[in-house]
Amino acid sequence: MKNMFSSMRMGLAAAGLALLLFSSCRKNDNDNATQQVSGLMVFNLVADKAAGIGVTLNSNSISNVPYSYAGYSGAYLSVYPGSYTVQAYDANGNPSPITSTSNGFMPNKYYSLYVTGANGVYGNVFSEDNYDSLSSTNGQAYIRYINAIPDSSDPRVTITAANGTIVANSTASYQAVSQFTQVAPGQVTIAVNNDSNIQSNRTITLEAQKAYTVLLIGIPGSTDAAKAVQIKYVENGKLTP
């Protein structure tokens, strides 16, 4: 049987409202019907696990190597629809999971799993990615963020386009995930600030017809530059007609 976690670097199919459909290469042995699947992107946003983390669905590992800090699956992974026990493990060999949740996958949908936390308190953040509402023909880019900075304050997150358009300007609680919002291609400036121990900003360049996730990560007050509050981002995919 084909490995259901094989990597699928999927474009974002656009038809009408850009409804996304998945299909796996595997066919049913009896009727040759194409098997529908879901897509899952995995992020390791845990700063204090030096060896990285492993992730399993129903005890099946989804990667042959651990995800390093701020690392991700690099593409959406194909998953058969259904309910799964989703667990993350410290890659140092400890057999006990550091997170465990039950999550459901609907056919033809994209999802993201963010493993978050620090100092012995960790959690899975699971979101359904709203690609089905995105247009591939308007010449725009799309951007969203997750606040994975483990802190009780609600820092303000701003995203401002080069033309002055305010894409985001609101406080964000820990583990909050925003929806994708359209923005003109080009430079955007991202900032996260609680006027205290969380202060970072960064300017990045977005391309048309692409979707991006901004990762607000790090441990407030850390003297380790690698673990300090910072802003990273990844490209989720490209919308193609």
Buried (B, 14 or more C-beta within 10 A) or exposed (E): EEEBBEBBEBEBBBEEEBEBEBBBEBEEEEEEEEBBBBBBBBBBBBBBBEBBBBBBBEEEEBBEEBBBBBBBBBBBBBBBBEEBEBBBBBBEEEEEBBBBBEBEBEBBBBBBBBBBBBEEEBBBBBBBBBBBEBBBEEEBBBBBBBBBBBBEBBBBBBBBBBEEEEBBEEEBEBBBBBEBBBBBBBEBBBBBBBEEBBEBEBEBEBEBBBBBBBBBBBBBEBEEEEBBBBBBBBEBBBBEE
